[in-house]
Structures are given as C-alpha cells and as structure tokens.
C-alpha cells in the first residue's frame, strides 16, 4: 500500500509541475529588452494616433486615426481595424483599449499568424512584446515611453520631439 501512495504522490507532484510550468503564458515569450515605446516607434513602419470607436468583432477594435506619425495610410480619414489576441498569440487583448479612449499605436500589417484568417488591407495587429502603445489623455501621453520597465507621462509635444517630429 505504501508504494501505491508514493506513486499517487509522485503523480500529483508531476501534474502540479505541469500545471504551473506549462501555463498559457508559456505560449508567448518576448524579448522586451530595449522595447520601450520610443525605441519601437523609431524602428516601426507605421505609428498612428487614434481613438477607439468600437470593438469591431471578436479580437479586434476599430480605430479612427487622427494623426499618422510615421508611415502612411491609403485613406487616413477612414477607420482601421487593429487585431489583438485570440488567446494564442503574443498580442494584447483588445479590452485593454476601451471604446472612446485615445492611443498612439506602433502597428504591423504583415505576418498575422493566422488571426484573422483573411486580413484586409486596413487590418493591422499589435504586439504585446514591448510597449507598442501609449495612452493619450488631453495633451499628455502615458506608458512605458523611454524605458520598457517604467511608466511615465509627458506632453504629446515632448513625445513628438523624442520621435523626431515637431
């Protein structure tokens, strides 16, 4: 009987190990060193400022763009769709960006990783690996702007200067 008890205890320990060490967080591994917003924005192809209009569909938000800070959009006055996480990707959940809030986003529109299955020309995605967004409130922005590990706030004008815009 002692051997059976030892086997059950060993099985319980093994199961606990698997549950603790193979959690969903393991699905996304990021190297966030040097991944502060300013660094990512300077090296990005598209950086935009906009307001979240709606949760467009599961895993996406519709954003009305007010300013293109880097790159270009074919129709800047029309909303774009930004895709977040479906539960299996290294992206933030779109609930991070409530309706009516304003953000500056560093976006990508290549290599969607299968979500959505058929991205359109105005579909973009956002990574969770680094500070790919900062919140805009009035004339201030806040987020991990110059240091990936530290939250800070500054004026929008100061952020624009850091990005080489005036």
N, C-alpha and C positions, 0 to 999 in steps of 0.2 A: 504494500500500500504506500510506503514512503517513496518508492520510485515513481509511482503514478502521480503523487503530489508534487514531486520535484519536476516532473515533465510538464504538469499544468502550470506551475510557477514559471518555468523557463519559457513556455509558450506565451504566457501573459506578458512577460518581460519583452519578448521578441515583438509581440503585437504592439505594445506600448512604444517601443523604439520606432517601429514603422510609422505609427500614427504621428508621433512627434517630429520625426525627421523627414518624412515624405509628405508633408502637408502641401496644400495648393500653392503656398508661397514659393515652393521649390520650382514651380513651373516657370517662374520669371526670375532670372538672375541678371542683375545690372551692374555694370561698372560705372559708378556715378562720380568717380574722381574727376574733377575739372568740369563737372556738369552743371555749373551754375547757369542761370538764365542768360546772362550777358555772353558767356563763352559759347553756349549753344546757338544763340541768336546770331552772333557774328559769323558762325560757320554754317548757318542754315541757308536753304534756298527760298523759304517763304516764312515771313514773320508778319502777322496781322494783328490789328486791334479790332475787337468787335464785341457785340452784345448778344448773349444767348437769347434767341427768340422762343424756341420750343425744344422739347425732347422730340426729335423728328421721328424716330422709331427706336425699337429696342437697340440700345448700344450706340445711339447717335444723337447729336444735338444739331440744331440749325442755328447758324450764327450770321448776323447781319454785320458786315465788315464796314468799319468807319474809316480805317486807315491801313494802307499796306506799307509796312516799314521796310521790308526787304522782299525782293522778288516781284512777281506780278500776278494778277488775276485777269482772265479774259473779260469778265464783266464784274468789276469791283462793286457795283451797286447792288448786285443780287446776292442773296444769302448763299453760304456754302454749308456743307454737311461735314461735321467732324465726328469721326468714329472713335469710340473708346473701347473698353474691354468687354468681351463677351464671356469672361470667366476663364479664358485660357491664354490670354495674350499679355504682353508687357505694356499695358495701356491703363490709364486711369478709368474708373467708372464715370460715366457722364453725369452721374448725380453729384459729382464734385463741382459741376458748373451749373448752378440753378438758373432757371428762367429769369431774365431781367438783369443778370449780373454781367459786368464788362470785364474783359480779359485781353491780355496780349499773349498770343499763342505762337510757338515755334511748331510748324506743321510739316508733314511729309505727304506725298501722294503717290509713292511707289511702294512696292512690296507690302501689300496689305496683309499678307499671311493668311489669306483665305477668308477674312472677315472685314467687310462684306464680301460675298462671293463674286459679285459683279459690280465693282465700284464704278461710279460715273465720273465724268470729267470735273465735277465740282465737289468730289468726295476727297477728304483728307483724313489723316489719322494723327493721333498724338501719342507720344511715348511717355511712359512713367519712369523711364531710366534717365533721371536728371530733372532739372527744373525747366520744363517745356512750356510753362505758363506762369504769369504773374497777374494778380488781380488789380483792376483799376477801380478806384473809388474817387470820383471827382477829378482832381488834378494830381492824385497820388497813386502810386503803384506799391504793391507789397508782395513779397515772396522771397524765394532764395535767389536774389538778384546777382550778387557778386561772389557769393560763397555758397556752395551746394549744401552746406550743413547749417547755415544761419539764415533765419528770417530777418528781413529788413524792409523798411519803407523809405520812399523818396518821391520827389516830384516826377511827373511824367517828363517834364523838360530835362531833368537830370538823367533819367533813363535814356532819353533820346540822344543826349550828348555821349553817354557811355557806348551807345550803339553807332556813334559816328553820324548821327542825324542832328539837324538843328531846327 
